[in-house]
Amino acid sequence: MSGKEVRNLVTETKDYVVSAIEGVGDVSVAIVDAVSSILVRTLKGSRSASTEALGVVVDTVTGAVHGVAEVGGEVGDAARFIMVGTLGGTRQVGKAGVETIGACAAALVKGTFELGGSVADAARGAVEGAIESARDMGVSADEAATAAANGALLAAGEISVTAMNQVRNVVNQTIFGARAVLHGPFRPGAGAPHTA
């Protein structure tokens, strides 16, 4: 995807989410439906490689984060619904997997940070959304929580030590009865887990 296509997808998603939220009373349903619809439309019929599909997911999530912020919503609170919409949309076109969960969680944390929101709230919402969608994806709640927690922690490590600690403190807890297994140790700025 070219830089222009990325900006267009981010902007298109942002505008679509803003329009959906402003047009309804139930913001959570509007977010889920808007994100899912954009992904289905963008990915449907594509034979794109997995990495390109993940790029579409990241751009869509980024646009959704900006859309929620534009209407004055708390991005951390909306993270759960963005994750559910992302996994629902990618599942409909056969592009969902644990990699999608991790990429979505990372994009939620980075996008939230860029807008000055709580990375811990975004990480928690990402894990909650992944757990909520786990059964439909054919994975266990613990597998979904692990993928989301590790994606969020990787993104936080690229931001700062403080962000990484905030996210680790949240995802190291039991959330919705599921427990994530962290694949660290994570180092700030490393961008990937390093094992001894």
C-alpha positions as CSV (number, residue, x, y, z in Angstrom):
1,M,0.0,0.0,0.0
2,S,1.3,3.4,-0.9
3,G,1.5,6.3,1.6
4,K,-1.4,8.0,-0.1
5,E,-3.6,4.9,0.1
6,V,-2.7,4.5,3.8
7,R,-3.7,8.2,4.5
8,N,-6.9,7.7,2.5
9,L,-7.9,4.6,4.5
10,V,-7.1,6.2,7.8
11,T,-9.1,9.3,6.8
12,E,-12.0,7.3,5.3
13,T,-12.2,5.2,8.5
14,K,-12.1,8.2,10.7
15,D,-14.8,9.9,8.8
16,Y,-17.0,6.8,8.7
17,V,-16.6,6.3,12.5
18,V,-17.4,9.9,13.2
19,S,-20.5,9.7,11.0
20,A,-21.6,6.4,12.6
21,I,-21.2,7.7,16.1
22,E,-23.0,11.0,15.5
23,G,-25.9,9.1,13.9
24,V,-26.8,6.8,16.8
25,G,-27.4,6.6,20.5
26,D,-25.4,3.4,21.2
27,V,-21.8,4.4,20.5
28,S,-20.4,0.9,21.2
29,V,-22.6,-0.7,18.5
30,A,-21.8,2.1,16.1
31,I,-18.0,1.6,16.5
32,V,-18.2,-2.2,16.1
33,D,-20.4,-1.9,13.0
34,A,-18.4,0.9,11.4
35,V,-15.0,-0.8,11.8
36,S,-16.3,-4.1,10.7
37,S,-17.9,-2.7,7.6
38,I,-14.8,-0.8,6.5
39,L,-12.7,-3.9,6.9
40,V,-15.1,-6.1,5.0
41,R,-15.4,-3.7,2.2
42,T,-11.6,-3.1,2.0
43,L,-10.5,-6.7,2.4
44,K,-13.3,-8.5,0.5
45,G,-12.2,-10.3,-2.5
46,S,-8.6,-9.3,-2.0
47,R,-5.9,-11.9,-2.4
48,S,-3.5,-9.7,-0.5
49,A,-0.7,-11.2,1.5
50,S,-1.1,-11.5,5.2
51,T,1.3,-8.6,5.9
52,E,-0.7,-6.3,3.6
53,A,-4.0,-7.4,5.3
54,L,-2.4,-6.6,8.7
55,G,-1.5,-3.2,7.3
56,V,-5.1,-2.6,6.3
57,V,-6.1,-3.6,9.9
58,V,-3.6,-1.2,11.4
59,D,-4.7,1.7,9.2
60,T,-8.4,1.0,9.9
61,V,-7.8,0.9,13.7
62,T,-5.8,4.1,13.5
63,G,-8.6,5.8,11.7
64,A,-11.2,4.5,14.2
65,V,-9.1,5.8,17.1
66,H,-8.9,9.2,15.5
67,G,-12.7,9.1,14.8
68,V,-13.6,8.3,18.4
69,A,-11.3,11.2,19.5
70,E,-12.8,13.6,17.1
71,V,-16.3,13.2,18.5
72,G,-14.9,13.6,22.0
73,G,-15.0,10.0,23.0
74,E,-12.4,8.4,25.3
75,V,-10.3,6.2,23.1
76,G,-9.3,3.9,25.9
77,D,-12.9,3.1,26.6
78,A,-13.6,2.5,22.9
79,A,-10.6,0.2,22.4
80,R,-12.7,-2.9,23.3
81,F,-15.3,-2.1,20.6
82,I,-12.7,-1.2,18.0
83,M,-11.1,-4.7,18.6
84,V,-14.5,-6.5,18.4
85,G,-15.3,-4.7,15.1
86,T,-11.8,-5.4,13.7
87,L,-12.0,-9.1,14.5
88,G,-15.6,-9.3,13.3
89,G,-14.7,-7.7,9.9
90,T,-11.6,-9.7,9.3
91,R,-13.3,-12.9,10.3
92,Q,-16.0,-12.3,7.7
93,V,-13.4,-12.2,4.9
94,G,-11.3,-15.0,6.3
95,K,-8.4,-12.9,7.4
96,A,-8.7,-13.1,11.2
97,G,-6.1,-14.8,13.3
98,V,-4.0,-14.3,16.4
99,E,-1.7,-12.0,14.3
100,T,-4.7,-9.8,13.7
101,I,-5.4,-9.6,17.4
102,G,-1.8,-8.5,18.2
103,A,-1.6,-6.0,15.3
104,C,-4.9,-4.4,16.4
105,A,-3.8,-4.2,20.0
106,A,-0.6,-2.6,19.0
107,A,-2.4,0.0,16.8
108,L,-4.8,0.8,19.6
109,V,-2.0,1.5,22.0
110,K,0.0,3.6,19.6
111,G,-3.0,5.5,18.3
112,T,-4.2,6.2,21.9
113,F,-0.7,7.4,22.9
114,E,-0.5,9.7,19.8
115,L,-3.8,11.4,20.9
116,G,-2.7,11.7,24.6
117,G,-5.0,9.0,25.9
118,S,-4.3,6.3,28.4
119,V,-2.3,3.4,27.0
120,A,-3.2,1.3,29.9
121,D,-7.0,1.7,29.2
122,A,-6.4,1.0,25.5
123,A,-4.5,-2.2,26.3
124,R,-7.2,-3.3,28.7
125,G,-9.9,-2.6,26.2
126,A,-7.9,-4.5,23.5
127,V,-7.6,-7.5,25.7
128,E,-11.3,-7.4,26.7
129,G,-12.3,-7.1,23.0
130,A,-10.1,-10.0,22.0
131,I,-11.5,-12.2,24.8
132,E,-15.1,-11.2,23.8
133,S,-14.3,-12.3,20.2
134,A,-12.3,-15.4,21.0
135,R,-15.0,-18.0,20.6
136,D,-16.1,-16.7,17.2
137,M,-12.5,-16.9,16.1
138,G,-12.0,-20.4,17.2
139,V,-9.4,-19.6,19.9
140,S,-9.5,-19.8,23.6
141,A,-10.0,-16.7,25.8
142,D,-6.4,-17.2,27.1
143,E,-5.0,-17.4,23.6
144,A,-6.8,-14.2,22.6
145,A,-5.8,-12.4,25.8
146,T,-2.2,-13.5,25.2
147,A,-2.1,-12.2,21.6
148,A,-3.7,-8.8,22.6
149,A,-1.5,-8.4,25.7
150,N,1.7,-9.1,23.8
151,G,0.7,-6.8,20.9
152,A,-0.1,-4.0,23.3
153,L,3.1,-4.5,25.2
154,L,5.2,-4.5,22.1
155,A,3.7,-1.2,21.0
156,A,4.1,0.3,24.5
157,G,7.8,-0.8,24.5
158,E,8.3,1.3,21.3
159,I,6.8,4.3,23.1
160,S,8.6,4.5,26.5
161,V,9.5,2.6,29.7
162,T,6.6,4.4,31.4
163,A,4.1,3.2,28.8
164,M,5.5,-0.3,28.9
165,N,5.1,-0.5,32.7
166,Q,1.6,0.9,32.5
167,V,0.5,-1.7,30.0
168,R,2.3,-4.5,31.7
169,N,0.6,-3.7,35.0
170,V,-2.8,-3.9,33.3
171,V,-2.3,-7.0,31.0
172,N,-0.6,-9.0,33.8
173,Q,-4.0,-9.2,35.6
174,T,-6.8,-11.6,35.0
175,I,-9.3,-9.9,32.6
176,F,-12.7,-11.3,32.0
177,G,-11.6,-14.5,33.6
178,A,-8.7,-15.0,31.1
179,R,-5.0,-14.7,31.8
180,A,-2.4,-13.6,29.2
181,V,1.0,-15.2,28.9
182,L,3.5,-12.5,28.3
183,H,6.3,-13.5,25.9
184,G,8.9,-11.1,27.2
185,P,11.1,-10.0,28.5
186,F,10.3,-6.8,26.7
187,R,12.7,-3.9,26.4
188,P,11.8,-0.3,25.6
189,G,12.5,0.6,22.0
190,A,13.2,-3.0,21.0
191,G,10.0,-3.5,19.0
192,A,10.1,-7.3,19.7
193,P,10.3,-9.6,22.6
194,H,13.8,-10.9,23.5
195,T,14.2,-14.2,25.2
196,A,17.2,-15.2,27.2
